[in-house]
Amino acid sequence: MSKQVSASDAKNNFGGLLDDVAALGCVEIVKHGRLVAVVLSPRAFEEARIAGRASKQSGPWGGTHMIPPGSARAARMVSVPGDFDDD
C-alpha cells in the first residue's frame, strides 16, 4: 500500500512523511500532478532490491537507473537543443 502527497506537503511536514513511510512502506511525492519521487522504508527498499536482483533486468548503464542517464537529462530539458546527442 502506498500514499501520494504533494511536494510542498512533504517539505512542510517531513516528520509526518517519515511516519507514513514507516507505517505504509512507500509514499509517492507528486509535483504539479507528476510523480517526482518515491520514498521507501528500509524493508520495502530491501524487498525491491532483492526483486531487482532476482529478475536480472539490469540495463547497459549498470542497472541503477530506470532509463539511460542521457535520456533522463533530455526529459528534464524544456526544449531539446538541435545539437543534442543522446549517445
DARAMO-V404154 format. One record per pair of residues at least 12 apart in sequence whose C-alpha atoms are under 10 Angstrom apart, sorted by the first residue. I is the first residue (numbers start at 1). GAP is how many residues later the second one is. Records with the same first field share a line. If there is no record, write none. Layout:
I: GAP + GAP
//
This chain:
1: 22 + 23 + 24 + 25 + 26
2: 18 + 19 + 21 + 22 + 23 + 24 + 25 + 26 + 36 + 37 + 38
3: 14 + 17 + 18 + 21 + 22 + 23 + 24 + 25 + 26 + 35
4: 22 + 23 + 24 + 25 + 26 + 31 + 33 + 34
5: 12 + 22 + 23 + 24 + 25 + 26 + 30
6: 22 + 23 + 24 + 25 + 26 + 27 + 28 + 29 + 30
7: 21 + 22 + 23 + 24 + 25 + 26 + 28 + 29 + 30
8: 21 + 22 + 23
9: 20 + 21
10: 17 + 18 + 19 + 20
11: 18
17: 12 + 22
18: 21 + 22 + 23
19: 22
20: 19 + 20 + 21
21: 17 + 18 + 19 + 20 + 21 + 23
22: 17 + 18 + 19 + 20 + 21 + 22
23: 18
24: 16 + 17 + 20
25: 14 + 15 + 16 + 17 + 18 + 19 + 20
26: 12 + 13 + 14 + 15 + 16 + 17 + 18 + 19
27: 12 + 13 + 14
28: 12
68: 18 + 19
69: 17 + 18
70: 14 + 15 + 16 + 17
71: 14 + 15 + 16
72: 14
73: 13
74: 12
//
